Amino acid sequence: MFVLVNLKAYPCDPVAVATAAHEVSEATGVRIAIAPQAAHLSAVADTGVETWAQHVSPVDHGSHTGSTLAEAAASTGAVGTLLNHSENRLKLADIDASLTAAERADFETIVCANNPDQIAAAAALGPDAVAVEPPELIGTGTPVSKADPDIVRDAVDAAAAVDASVDVLCGAGISTGEDLASAKDLGAEGVLLASGVAKADDPKAALEDLVEPVA
């Protein structure tokens, strides 16, 4: 199971969280990655943890003020990127262009989507993985695997029907080891989470609890 922790723009210490994640990953053998703010990519990558960009823009080199160039993110040590998170939605054509940008930087990619129909559309664009995240559950502490497990099952089936090589991850409300185990049982290959670690008083303890069922 792959665990990707999105730090969003939370007021946490990204280096402290990244250090904790690296230690837990090394101790347990579970693959854990951190997606910090763009300004913190280099510092997070320096901890040794697998580092992902929260987004890369659908642009190439040129006049694109305010964009996140994939090659610039890669130069910091990042190795992958999220795209189309519920808090940063893209048009389908821009998702496709961002995937092309990520490919130039040799990034691994995850495209987020709200439901199985969107998962199918995202999988057709050829990312490495898709993540089903009903936006109404994000940050609630109620995991989609409990609130509506059929969404996860149907997302797995939808992606497989389009491209069996595209993994499906489960997001929204993930915070405990039970949530991770449930996502695995429903066919997910990993999870996305944010506040369950980024807002935790002890991020290392939160991560240890999270991965315990699969460690």
Salt bridges, closest charged atoms under 4 A:
GLU23 OE1 - LYS204 NZ 3.08
GLU50 OE2 - ARG31 NH2 2.76
ASP60 OD1 - ARG104 NH2 3.67
GLU71 OE2 - ARG104 NE 2.66
GLU87 OE2 - LYS8 NZ 2.86
GLU87 OE1 - HIS85 ND1 3.82
GLU108 OE1 - ARG31 NH2 2.73
GLU133 OE1 - HIS85 NE2 3.49
ASP150 OD1 - ARG153 NH1 2.71
GLU178 OE2 - LYS146 NZ 3.47
